[in-house]
Amino acid sequence: MTNPVIECLANHRSIRKFRPDRIEPEKLDLILHAAIRAATAGNLQPYALVVVDDPARLEELELRSAPAALFALVDQFRLKRWFELSGAPFYNDQAVNFLVSYWDATIALQNAVVAAESLGLGSVYLGTVLSQNVQETLGAPEYVFPAGLVLLGYPDETPPLRPRLPLEAVVHRNRYRVPTDDEVRAFYREEDGRYEALPEETKAKLREKGVTNRAQQRTIGHYTEAFIRGESEAILAGLRRAGFRLGG
Ligand SMILES: Cc1cc2nc3c(=O)[nH]c(=O)nc-3n(C[C@H](O)[C@H](O)[C@H](O)COP(=O)(O)O)c2cc1C
């Protein structure tokens, strides 16, 4: 049993090569309307979407590879101003407000991605947006923080569907069941096989970095400790700059 929505979701693949064609304004409009129809905590929509489709701005933001980019931002600033203008107190600078805004922003962004894919467009998320200074790059005020970024455009490639873990690795029924070590090994058997399948010369180069299996390839070979620490420090600095009080 299937339907067009399920088919669209099942066919998702990140697109990293885009045709230069602009996205038609009517399509972009449909995508943005679909995004803001997403569920939103308290129906307060504590997020903002920034569409960048001016080629000069895309260049400035080093997002050259696509004709459009969509930022999703935690946005408690707009609410703050509304509260202030209405004589209502503002204490939305706290963990729950931040997390709910973050949740809202990413739900809206994924709605945009699904809408875009249903219209024949492709997309890719860019994780490094989290450490970006959106006060500087986007002119955002206090209480605004990056939640997500996608590039959008017409695909200029048809990559294969990328693999996923087996359903039982991710889905728990009625409660979280801690997997045994054997189960964890089984969940990652295919993933581990991707290291084994690498050409011998690639493996030789990786071994020079101390990488002898797939998990090490994903950690010391790619998401290094220095990268993770650097991104995390920038994110924490961004949270402080925006004015959020998340403890500590
Ligand atoms: C939160 C998040 C951050 C991501 N960041 C990047 C990124 O910075 N660069 C990139 O090329 N892909 C990025 N991706 C795309 C993933 O690499 C991609 O979804 C994953 O490899 C699975 O491939 P698929 O989307 O084609 O199924 C990101 C995806 C998510 C959800």
The ligand as an SDF file (V2000), in Angstrom:
LIG
                    3D

 31 33  0  0  0  0  0  0  0  0999 V2000
   20.9750   17.9060   10.4540 C   0  0  0  0  0  0  0  0  0  0  0  0
   21.6150   17.5330    9.1420 C   0  0  0  0  0  0  0  0  0  0  0  0
   22.8050   18.1240    8.7700 C   0  0  0  0  0  0  0  0  0  0  0  0
   23.3940   17.8160    7.5490 C   0  0  0  0  0  0  0  0  0  0  0  0
   24.5240   18.4700    7.1670 N   0  0  0  0  0  0  0  0  0  0  0  0
   25.0640   18.2200    5.9540 C   0  0  0  0  0  0  0  0  0  0  0  0
   26.1840   18.9760    5.4980 C   0  0  0  0  0  0  0  0  0  0  0  0
   26.6860   19.8620    6.1980 O   0  0  0  0  0  0  0  0  0  0  0  0
   26.6710   18.7100    4.2640 N   0  0  0  0  0  0  0  0  0  0  0  0
   26.1190   17.7560    3.4540 C   0  0  0  0  0  0  0  0  0  0  0  0
   26.6020   17.5690    2.3300 O   0  0  0  0  0  0  0  0  0  0  0  0
   25.0470   17.0160    3.8630 N   0  0  0  0  0  0  0  0  0  0  0  0
   24.5060   17.2530    5.0790 C   0  0  0  0  0  0  0  0  0  0  0  0
   23.3970   16.5620    5.4850 N   0  0  0  0  0  0  0  0  0  0  0  0
   22.8200   15.5240    4.6170 C   0  0  0  0  0  0  0  0  0  0  0  0
   23.1780   14.1290    5.1050 C   0  0  0  0  0  0  0  0  0  0  0  0
   24.5480   13.8940    4.8550 O   0  0  0  0  0  0  0  0  0  0  0  0
   22.2890   13.1080    4.3930 C   0  0  0  0  0  0  0  0  0  0  0  0
   20.9410   13.3260    4.7510 O   0  0  0  0  0  0  0  0  0  0  0  0
   22.6800   11.6840    4.7530 C   0  0  0  0  0  0  0  0  0  0  0  0
   23.9730   11.3810    4.2780 O   0  0  0  0  0  0  0  0  0  0  0  0
   21.7180   10.6700    4.1410 C   0  0  0  0  0  0  0  0  0  0  0  0
   21.6250   10.8680    2.7370 O   0  0  0  0  0  0  0  0  0  0  0  0
   20.2210   11.1370    2.0460 P   0  0  0  0  0  0  0  0  0  0  0  0
   19.6590   12.4100    2.6190 O   0  0  0  0  0  0  0  0  0  0  0  0
   20.5010   11.2490    0.5630 O   0  0  0  0  0  0  0  0  0  0  0  0
   19.3350    9.9480    2.3510 O   0  0  0  0  0  0  0  0  0  0  0  0
   22.7880   16.8470    6.6990 C   0  0  0  0  0  0  0  0  0  0  0  0
   21.5850   16.2550    7.0900 C   0  0  0  0  0  0  0  0  0  0  0  0
   21.0020   16.5980    8.2860 C   0  0  0  0  0  0  0  0  0  0  0  0
   19.6720   15.9830    8.6690 C   0  0  0  0  0  0  0  0  0  0  0  0
  1  2  1  0
  2  3  1  0
  2 30  2  0
  3  4  2  0
  4  5  1  0
  4 28  1  0
  5  6  2  0
  6  7  1  0
  6 13  1  0
  7  8  2  0
  7  9  1  0
  9 10  1  0
 10 11  2  0
 10 12  1  0
 12 13  2  0
 13 14  1  0
 14 15  1  0
 14 28  1  0
 15 16  1  0
 16 17  1  0
 16 18  1  0
 18 19  1  0
 18 20  1  0
 20 21  1  0
 20 22  1  0
 22 23  1  0
 23 24  1  0
 24 25  2  0
 24 26  1  0
 24 27  1  0
 28 29  2  0
 29 30  1  0
 30 31  1  0
M  END
$$$$
